[in-house]
Amino acid sequence: MKRFPLLVVLLAIVASGCRAEVRVLLDVAEDGSGTLAAEVAVDQQLSDLIDQFAGDTDTIISGLDLGLEGTSTTRVEGDLTVYETTATFSDVQSVAEVAAGNFTSFALELTEEGSSLEATLDLAGELDLTQFPLDPNTIDSETLDARIIVSLPGEPADHNADEVLEDGRFVWTIPLDSDLYMFADTLYPKSGFPWGLVGILALAVGLALAVWLAAVRREKTSGGAHRPAPEPPPIEKPVADTPFFDMDH
């Protein structure tokens, strides 16, 4: 990782009880846009040592070259003061340019199936601890915690990360005595067969069929009551046997 704050690392090593954290945060969206941030966090004891031996902590750390050209901010998280520089990118092509100041190699690919990241950084080569009477193996995470945290679109698949957080972000611990090769692949979830839609359609058809059968039953039940009565037979006039007046008598 190019131009990491050597001063912070060395002070964290030699100052017993002090704590420093280094974070590289890569966040990539589905369209290839996102942010790359470099953070250095120091506790109050380490900040006091920097003030005593090197000058104002805010001026020194905020002025360190973190390998990014972006927006610098300072915030407090618990007992740590965090100095962050954030750069934005709009597509996959520009993220490689943004990352060039921190990674010795960097490749990111987005496809319809997911994403693929492959990168290498060499913090040990950049710090060149061989010029100092220091053993990197004696440095533990309680003194210096250095990590890379990457968020990619899709769900985690193949990777060599040290940890995958619950939200799907990949985490690598940065070694001080060797370079770090990292890769991560993600896949978008497959939609599968739409059983839910089939169930809704089946329910709708069943309801329509039930309504139709109920209507047919009502028609059969009420059919006799509404049938018109048969017409009575025609009434024939009686034929008299003899006329009312007998002209012969």
C-alpha positions in Angstrom: 0.0 0.0 0.0 1.8 3.1 -1.2 2.8 5.9 1.1 1.2 4.6 4.3 1.8 6.8 7.4 5.1 5.5 8.6 5.2 7.9 11.5 2.0 6.5 13.0 3.1 2.9 12.6 6.5 3.5 14.3 5.0 5.4 17.2 2.4 2.8 17.7 5.2 0.2 17.9 7.5 2.0 20.3 4.9 3.5 22.5 3.8 0.8 24.9 0.0 0.9 25.6 -0.8 3.1 22.6 -3.1 2.0 19.9 -3.3 2.9 16.2 -5.7 1.6 13.5 -5.3 1.7 9.7 -8.3 1.0 7.5 -8.7 0.9 3.7 -12.4 0.9 2.8 -13.5 0.0 -0.7 -17.2 0.3 -1.5 -18.4 -0.6 -5.0 -22.0 -0.3 -6.2 -23.7 -2.4 -9.0 -23.1 0.3 -11.6 -19.4 0.4 -10.8 -19.4 3.7 -8.9 -18.3 4.0 -5.3 -15.7 5.2 -2.9 -12.2 4.3 -1.7 -11.2 5.6 1.7 -8.0 5.5 3.8 -8.3 5.9 7.5 -5.7 6.4 10.3 -7.1 6.3 13.9 -5.0 7.0 17.0 -5.9 7.0 20.7 -5.3 9.9 23.0 -2.0 8.5 24.4 -0.5 8.2 20.9 -1.8 11.6 20.0 -0.1 13.1 23.0 3.2 11.4 22.0 2.9 12.8 18.5 2.3 16.3 20.0 5.3 15.9 22.2 7.8 14.6 19.7 6.6 15.7 16.2 4.2 18.6 16.5 0.4 19.0 16.3 -1.2 15.6 15.7 -4.1 17.0 13.5 -1.6 18.8 11.3 0.8 15.9 10.9 -1.7 13.1 10.3 -4.2 15.0 8.2 -1.2 16.1 6.1 0.1 12.6 5.5 0.0 11.3 2.0 -2.5 8.3 2.1 -2.2 7.7 -1.6 -5.6 9.3 -2.4 -6.7 12.6 -3.8 -10.0 13.3 -2.2 -11.9 14.8 0.7 -10.2 14.7 4.1 -12.3 14.6 7.3 -11.7 14.1 11.1 -14.1 12.4 13.5 -14.1 10.9 16.9 -15.1 7.2 17.5 -15.0 6.3 21.1 -11.4 6.9 22.4 -10.0 7.1 18.9 -9.6 10.1 16.6 -10.0 9.0 13.0 -8.4 10.9 10.1 -9.9 9.9 6.8 -9.3 10.7 3.1 -12.1 9.6 0.7 -12.0 9.5 -3.1 -15.0 8.8 -5.3 -15.2 7.0 -8.7 -17.9 6.7 -11.2 -17.1 3.5 -13.0 -14.8 0.4 -13.0 -12.2 2.1 -15.2 -11.8 5.1 -12.8 -11.7 3.0 -9.6 -8.5 1.4 -10.9 -7.0 4.8 -11.3 -8.1 5.9 -7.8 -6.7 2.7 -6.3 -3.3 3.0 -8.1 -1.8 5.1 -5.2 -2.5 2.3 -2.7 -2.2 -1.1 -4.5 0.7 -2.5 -6.4 -1.8 -4.2 -8.7 -5.6 -3.9 -8.9 -8.3 -5.4 -11.1 -12.0 -5.2 -10.7 -14.6 -6.7 -13.0 -18.4 -6.4 -12.9 -20.6 -8.8 -14.9 -24.2 -9.8 -15.1 -23.5 -12.7 -12.8 -21.6 -10.7 -10.1 -18.2 -9.1 -9.5 -14.6 -10.2 -9.3 -11.7 -8.4 -7.5 -8.0 -9.2 -7.6 -5.4 -7.0 -6.0 -2.0 -6.9 -4.3 -0.5 -4.5 -1.8 2.9 -4.5 -0.2 2.9 -2.6 3.1 6.1 -4.3 4.2 8.0 -3.1 1.1 6.7 0.4 1.5 7.6 0.6 5.2 10.9 -1.2 4.8 11.1 -2.2 8.4 14.5 -3.7 7.9 16.1 -0.3 8.3 14.7 -0.2 11.9 15.6 -2.5 14.8 12.1 -3.8 14.9 10.6 -7.3 14.6 7.1 -7.2 12.9 6.2 -10.4 14.7 6.2 -8.6 18.0 3.5 -6.2 16.8 0.0 -7.4 17.7 -3.4 -6.2 16.9 -3.7 -4.5 20.3 -1.0 -2.1 19.2 -1.6 -1.8 15.5 -4.7 -3.1 13.7 -4.4 -2.7 9.9 -7.2 -4.0 7.7 -8.7 -3.8 4.3 -12.6 -3.9 4.2 -14.2 -4.3 0.8 -17.9 -4.2 -0.2 -18.8 -5.6 -3.6 -22.2 -6.0 -5.3 -23.7 -9.5 -5.0 -23.3 -12.2 -2.4 -19.9 -13.6 -1.3 -18.8 -16.6 -3.3 -15.1 -17.5 -3.7 -12.5 -15.5 -1.8 -9.3 -15.6 0.4 -10.5 -13.0 2.9 -9.7 -13.5 6.6 -13.3 -12.7 7.5 -16.7 -12.0 5.9 -18.9 -9.7 7.9 -22.7 -10.3 8.4 -23.4 -7.6 5.8 -21.2 -9.4 3.2 -18.1 -7.2 3.4 -14.7 -8.9 3.0 -12.0 -8.2 5.5 -8.2 -8.8 5.1 -5.6 -8.2 7.8 -2.6 -6.3 6.4 0.7 -8.1 7.2 3.7 -5.9 8.1 6.4 -8.4 6.9 5.0 -9.5 3.5 2.8 -8.4 0.6 -0.9 -9.3 0.6 -2.6 -10.9 -2.4 -6.4 -10.7 -2.2 -9.2 -11.9 -4.4 -13.0 -12.0 -4.0 -15.9 -13.1 -6.2 -19.5 -12.4 -5.7 -22.7 -13.7 -7.4 -26.1 -12.1 -7.7 -28.9 -14.2 -6.2 -30.8 -16.2 -8.8 -34.6 -15.4 -9.1 -35.6 -19.1 -9.5 -39.1 -20.3 -10.5 -41.8 -17.9 -9.5 -43.8 -20.2 -7.3 -45.4 -17.3 -5.5 -46.9 -16.0 -8.7 -48.1 -19.5 -9.6 -49.8 -19.8 -6.2 -51.6 -16.5 -6.6 -52.8 -17.4 -10.1 -54.0 -20.8 -8.8 -55.9 -19.2 -6.0 -57.5 -16.7 -8.3 -58.6 -19.6 -10.7 -60.0 -21.6 -7.7 -62.0 -18.6 -6.5 -63.4 -18.0 -9.9 -64.4 -21.7 -10.3 -66.1 -21.7 -6.9 -68.1 -18.6 -7.8 -69.2 -20.2 -11.0 -70.3 -23.5 -9.4 -72.2 -21.6 -6.7 -74.0 -19.7 -9.5 -74.9 -22.9 -11.3 -76.3 -24.5 -8.1 -78.5 -21.4 -7.4 -79.8 -21.6 -11.0 -80.8 -25.3 -10.5 -82.3 -24.7 -7.1 -84.5 -21.8 -8.1 -85.4 -23.1 -11.6 -88.8 -24.7 -10.5 -90.1 -21.8 -8.6 -89.7 -19.4 -11.5 -91.0 -21.7 -14.2 -94.3 -20.3 -15.7 -97.5 -22.2 -15.0 -98.9 -24.3 -17.9 -101.8 -22.6 -19.8 -105.2 -24.1 -19.0 -106.9 -26.1 -21.8 -109.4 -24.1 -24.0 -113.0 -24.1 -22.6 -115.5 -25.5 -25.1 -119.2 -24.2 -25.1 -121.8 -26.9 -24.4 -123.9 -27.9 -27.3 -127.7 -28.0 -26.5 -129.6 -31.1 -27.4 -132.8 -29.2 -28.5 -133.4 -25.6 -29.2 -134.9 -23.5 -26.4 -138.2 -23.0 -28.4 -139.7 -25.9 -30.3 -141.4 -24.4 -33.3 -143.2 -27.6 -34.0 -145.2 -27.3 -30.8 
